[in-house]
C-alpha cells in the first residue's frame, strides 16, 4: 500500500488547487483523476475575484499567456430591455473576468501541481474508501490501495465520498437541470459581454469563449431528465454550426451537512452545488481547495486539531452556501422566477 500525506480525488479546479496548496506546504500529495486530459468541461466564465487566487497558486502568468477572452461586464436582458452590469473597479482600473477555455485552463492547473511534485495518476477510478479507527485513511482504486492522513473529494457533484460516509444533503431548490452546448460561426451583434437573457420560464446564457465559438446554457422550469439539449439551442445561435454534443447536468441547490471530518475534506461541487446563475462555481472550487490545503497544513504542523479544523471548514462552506442561496432567491424573485428556487420535493 502506497502512503501519502494527502490524497486528492479529481483533477478539476478544486482538486488541482487543493493539490497545489498542499504541495506548497511540503506535503506528499497524490492526485487521482479518472479522465485523460485535455477533457471537455463547461463553465468558462470566471469571476474577476479569481485572479488573486491564481496568483497564490503560481499560475496567473501562464493563464495570462493563454490569451483567454476578457470582459468587464455582463449584459442582462429582461422584459425586452438590456442593461450592462459591470463587475466593478478599484484604484487600478476596471475588473475583468475571464472566458477561460476549460480544457486548457484545467490542464494548466494540473501541470502546476505536477511541477510541484504532486504524483498524478490518471485513468484511475476510486472504488471505495478506507475507513479505520473512526476516520478516513485512504482509498481503494482501480490500480491498488492508497493510504493517506487526509483524503480530499474534488470529484464533483456526484458526492462519492459523502455517499460512502452516508452524509446527508441539504436541498434548497426544486430539481433543476441545466442544458448546455456550443455553436461555431459569426454573429452580427457585439458580443464583448456575455448575455444573460431572462424569460417567463427560465434563463439563457450566451458567451463568446473563443473567436468564433459561443457557449450557451439554458435553465428552464419545464426541463425533465428525458429532454434533449438540442431542443433548446438559443434562437440567436440556431443559424450557426452546433459543435460537439449538447448535454446537461443536475444543478439542484444542495450542500453536504458535514463537508469535513476526521481525515477528509469535500471541495467544490463535492461540498455544495448551485445552478450556474451563481456565476462563481470555479471561483468557489479553487477557494475551497486552497482552504482545505491550508487547514491540512495547520493540522500537520500541530497548530490545529482535526476536529476544530473540520468544524471551521464545514461552517465556512455552509455560510457561503446559504449566502449564495439568499442572493439567488433575491435575483430570481426580481426576475419573476422564484419557482426555480422553491423546494417542493
matplotlib code that plots the C-alpha trace (Angstrom):
import matplotlib.pyplot as plt

x = [0.0, 1.4, 1.2, 0.9, 0.1, -2.8, -5.0, -6.9, -9.7, -10.5, -8.3, -10.5, -10.0, -10.9, -8.7, -5.7, -6.0, -6.0, -3.1, -1.0, -1.7, -0.8, 2.4, 3.4, 3.3, 5.6, 3.0, 3.4, 0.4, -1.2, -4.0, -6.3, -8.2, -10.4, -10.1, -7.2, -6.5, -7.4, -11.1, -14.2, -15.8, -18.3, -18.2, -15.7, -16.8, -14.6, -15.3, -12.6, -12.0, -10.2, -7.1, -5.5, -6.2, -4.4, -1.5, -1.4, -1.3, 1.5, -0.4, -1.5, 1.3, 0.6, -3.1, -2.4, -0.2, -3.1, -4.8, -8.3, -11.0, -11.5, -14.7, -15.5, -19.3, -22.4, -25.3, -28.7, -31.9, -35.2, -38.6, -37.3, -34.7, -30.9, -28.7, -24.9, -23.8, -20.0, -18.0, -16.6, -13.4, -10.7, -7.8, -6.1, -9.0, -11.8, -12.1, -12.1, -13.4, -12.0, -13.6, -11.3, -11.4, -11.8, -9.8, -6.8, -7.5, -7.8, -4.6, -2.6, -3.7, -2.9, 0.5, 1.3, 0.5, 2.9, 5.6, 5.4, 5.9, 2.4, 2.0, -0.7, -2.5, -4.9, -7.4, -7.8, -11.1, -11.8, -13.8, -14.3, -12.9, -10.6, -12.2, -10.5, -10.4, -13.3, -11.6, -10.9, -7.5, -7.3, -8.9, -9.1, -8.7, -8.7, -4.9, -4.5, -4.7, -3.5, -3.4, -3.1, -3.6, -6.2, -8.5, -9.9, -13.0, -12.8, -14.7, -17.8, -21.5, -21.9, -20.7, -19.0, -17.3, -20.4, -22.4, -19.8, -19.9, -23.7, -23.6, -27.0, -27.6, -29.4, -31.7, -32.7, -34.4, -36.6, -35.0, -33.0, -31.4, -29.1, -28.6, -25.5, -23.8, -21.5, -22.0, -19.4, -19.7, -20.0, -22.8, -23.6, -24.1, -21.5, -20.5, -17.9, -20.0, -21.7, -25.5, -28.0, -31.4, -34.4, -37.9, -41.0, -39.7, -36.1, -32.9, -30.3, -26.6, -24.6, -20.9, -18.2, -15.5, -13.2, -13.0, -15.8, -17.1, -20.1, -21.1, -24.7, -26.5, -30.2, -32.1, -35.8, -38.5, -40.0, -36.9, -37.1, -34.5, -35.9, -35.5, -32.6, -30.4, -30.6, -34.2, -33.3, -30.5, -30.9, -32.6, -29.5, -27.3, -29.6, -28.0, -24.6, -23.0, -23.7, -20.4, -19.9, -22.7, -25.2, -25.7, -27.0, -26.4, -28.5, -27.8, -30.3, -29.1, -27.6, -25.0, -23.4, -24.2, -20.6, -18.2, -15.1, -14.4, -11.7, -9.4, -11.5, -12.5, -15.0, -14.2, -16.0, -19.2, -18.5, -19.3, -22.1, -23.8, -25.7, -27.0, -24.7, -26.5, -24.5, -21.7, -18.7, -18.6, -15.0, -14.0, -15.6, -14.0, -10.5, -11.0, -12.3, -9.4, -6.9, -8.7, -8.7, -5.0, -4.4, -6.2, -4.5, -1.1, -2.2, -3.2, 0.0, 2.0, 0.0, -1.4, -4.9, -6.6, -8.5, -12.0, -11.8, -10.4, -13.2, -15.9, -14.5, -14.4, -17.9, -19.3, -17.5, -19.0, -22.5, -22.3, -21.1, -23.8, -26.6, -25.4, -25.5, -28.9, -30.3, -28.7, -30.0, -33.5, -33.5, -32.4, -35.0, -37.7, -36.7, -36.9, -40.2, -38.6, -38.9, -40.4, -37.0, -35.7, -38.5, -38.1, -41.0, -39.8]
y = [0.0, 3.4, 6.1, 9.9, 12.8, 13.9, 12.1, 14.3, 12.7, 14.7, 16.8, 19.8, 23.3, 22.3, 19.2, 20.9, 23.9, 21.6, 19.6, 22.7, 24.3, 21.1, 20.6, 24.2, 23.4, 20.4, 17.6, 14.5, 14.5, 12.2, 13.3, 10.7, 11.5, 9.2, 11.0, 11.8, 15.5, 17.5, 16.8, 18.7, 20.7, 23.6, 26.7, 29.0, 32.4, 33.2, 36.0, 38.7, 37.5, 34.5, 36.5, 36.7, 33.0, 32.1, 34.3, 32.5, 29.1, 30.4, 30.0, 33.6, 34.2, 31.1, 31.9, 35.4, 34.0, 31.8, 34.9, 34.0, 36.5, 39.2, 41.1, 43.7, 43.4, 41.2, 42.1, 41.3, 41.2, 41.1, 42.3, 43.4, 45.7, 45.3, 46.5, 46.4, 45.3, 45.9, 43.8, 46.9, 48.7, 50.0, 52.3, 50.1, 50.3, 48.1, 44.5, 41.9, 38.4, 35.5, 33.4, 30.5, 27.5, 24.8, 22.1, 24.4, 26.0, 22.7, 21.4, 24.4, 23.9, 20.2, 20.9, 23.3, 20.6, 18.2, 20.9, 21.0, 17.2, 16.0, 12.4, 12.3, 9.1, 9.4, 7.0, 5.7, 5.4, 5.2, 2.1, 2.7, 4.5, 3.0, 3.8, 2.8, 4.0, 6.4, 8.3, 8.1, 6.6, 6.4, 4.9, 1.7, 2.4, 0.5, 0.3, -0.5, 0.7, 4.2, 5.3, 8.9, 11.1, 13.1, 12.5, 15.3, 14.7, 17.1, 14.8, 16.9, 16.8, 13.0, 13.3, 9.9, 10.4, 11.9, 8.9, 6.5, 8.2, 8.5, 12.3, 13.9, 16.5, 19.7, 20.6, 24.2, 24.2, 22.3, 19.8, 21.9, 20.7, 23.0, 22.2, 23.5, 23.3, 25.1, 26.8, 28.0, 30.8, 34.6, 36.8, 40.4, 41.8, 42.9, 40.1, 41.8, 40.9, 37.6, 37.8, 36.6, 36.6, 36.0, 34.9, 33.6, 30.0, 30.5, 32.0, 31.6, 32.4, 33.0, 33.9, 34.1, 31.8, 31.8, 34.0, 32.1, 29.8, 30.5, 28.6, 28.5, 27.4, 27.1, 26.6, 26.1, 25.2, 22.8, 20.6, 17.0, 14.2, 12.9, 16.2, 16.7, 19.8, 20.1, 21.2, 24.3, 25.9, 29.7, 31.4, 33.7, 30.7, 28.5, 29.7, 28.6, 25.2, 23.3, 21.7, 18.7, 17.1, 19.3, 17.8, 18.6, 18.4, 18.3, 21.6, 21.3, 23.5, 21.2, 21.2, 18.3, 18.6, 17.9, 18.9, 18.0, 15.5, 13.2, 12.6, 14.1, 17.4, 17.9, 20.7, 22.4, 20.7, 17.7, 20.0, 22.2, 22.8, 25.8, 26.5, 28.4, 31.7, 31.9, 32.8, 31.7, 27.9, 27.7, 30.5, 28.6, 25.4, 26.9, 28.8, 25.7, 23.6, 26.3, 26.5, 22.7, 22.6, 25.4, 23.7, 20.4, 22.2, 23.6, 20.1, 18.6, 21.3, 20.7, 24.3, 22.9, 19.7, 17.8, 18.2, 22.0, 22.5, 20.3, 22.2, 25.5, 24.4, 22.9, 26.1, 28.2, 26.1, 26.2, 30.0, 30.6, 28.3, 30.0, 33.4, 32.4, 30.8, 34.0, 36.0, 33.7, 33.7, 37.5, 37.6, 35.1, 37.0, 40.2, 38.2, 36.6, 33.1, 32.3, 28.9, 27.8, 28.4, 27.0, 23.4, 21.1, 17.6]
z = [0.0, -1.0, 1.6, 1.1, 3.3, 1.1, -1.5, -3.9, -5.9, -9.0, -11.3, -11.9, -10.4, -6.9, -6.9, -8.6, -6.2, -3.2, -4.5, -5.3, -1.9, -0.1, -2.1, -1.4, 2.3, 1.8, 1.9, -0.2, -2.4, -4.9, -7.3, -8.8, -12.0, -14.0, -17.3, -19.7, -20.3, -22.2, -21.3, -22.1, -19.3, -19.4, -17.2, -18.8, -17.4, -14.4, -12.0, -11.5, -7.9, -9.3, -10.2, -6.7, -6.1, -9.3, -8.3, -5.0, -6.8, -9.1, -12.3, -13.1, -15.5, -17.6, -17.6, -18.8, -21.6, -22.7, -24.0, -22.9, -23.8, -21.1, -20.3, -17.7, -17.6, -18.2, -20.4, -18.8, -21.0, -19.1, -20.2, -23.6, -22.1, -21.9, -19.1, -18.7, -15.2, -14.7, -12.3, -10.6, -10.4, -7.9, -8.0, -10.6, -13.0, -14.1, -13.0, -15.8, -15.9, -18.0, -20.7, -19.9, -22.3, -19.6, -21.4, -21.4, -18.1, -16.2, -17.9, -16.8, -13.2, -13.3, -14.8, -12.0, -9.5, -11.4, -11.3, -7.5, -7.3, -7.0, -8.1, -10.9, -11.5, -14.5, -15.9, -12.4, -10.5, -6.8, -5.8, -2.1, 1.0, 3.6, 6.9, 10.2, 13.8, 13.1, 10.3, 6.6, 6.0, 2.2, -0.8, -2.8, -6.5, -9.8, -9.6, -5.9, -2.3, -1.3, 2.3, 3.5, 6.5, 4.6, 1.6, -0.4, -2.5, -5.5, -7.9, -8.4, -7.7, -7.6, -3.9, -3.9, -0.5, 1.1, -0.1, 1.2, 4.6, 4.5, 5.0, 4.4, 1.7, 2.4, -0.5, -1.1, -4.5, -6.8, -9.1, -11.6, -14.9, -16.9, -20.5, -22.4, -25.7, -28.2, -31.6, -34.1, -36.6, -36.8, -35.3, -36.4, -32.9, -30.4, -28.1, -26.0, -22.9, -22.1, -22.3, -19.6, -21.2, -18.8, -19.8, -18.0, -17.9, -17.0, -18.4, -21.2, -21.0, -24.2, -24.1, -26.8, -25.4, -28.5, -31.6, -33.4, -30.7, -28.4, -25.3, -24.3, -21.1, -20.6, -17.2, -17.7, -15.2, -17.8, -18.2, -17.3, -17.4, -20.7, -22.7, -25.0, -25.0, -28.8, -28.5, -26.5, -28.6, -28.2, -31.2, -31.6, -32.3, -34.5, -37.7, -36.5, -36.6, -33.4, -32.3, -30.0, -28.1, -26.2, -22.8, -19.3, -15.6, -12.4, -10.7, -7.8, -5.0, -2.4, 0.4, 2.3, 6.0, 7.2, 4.4, 6.5, 9.2, 10.6, 7.7, 4.9, 3.2, 0.4, -2.0, -4.9, -6.1, -3.9, -0.9, -2.4, -5.8, -7.1, -10.6, -13.0, -12.3, -9.1, -11.5, -9.4, -9.4, -10.4, -8.0, -5.1, -6.3, -6.2, -3.0, -1.2, -2.5, -1.2, 2.2, 2.6, 1.9, 4.4, 7.2, 6.5, 6.8, 10.1, 11.4, 10.1, 11.9, 15.1, 15.1, 14.9, 15.9, 13.2, 14.8, 15.2, 11.7, 10.2, 12.1, 10.9, 7.3, 7.4, 8.9, 6.2, 3.4, 5.0, 5.4, 1.9, 0.5, 2.5, 1.4, -2.2, -1.8, -0.4, -3.3, -6.0, -4.5, -4.4, -8.1, -9.2, -7.3, -9.2, -12.5, -11.6, -11.5, -7.8, -8.7, -9.7, -6.2, -4.2, -2.8, -3.5, -3.0]

ax = plt.figure().add_subplot(projection="3d")
ax.plot(x, y, z, "-o")
ax.set_aspect("equal")
plt.show()
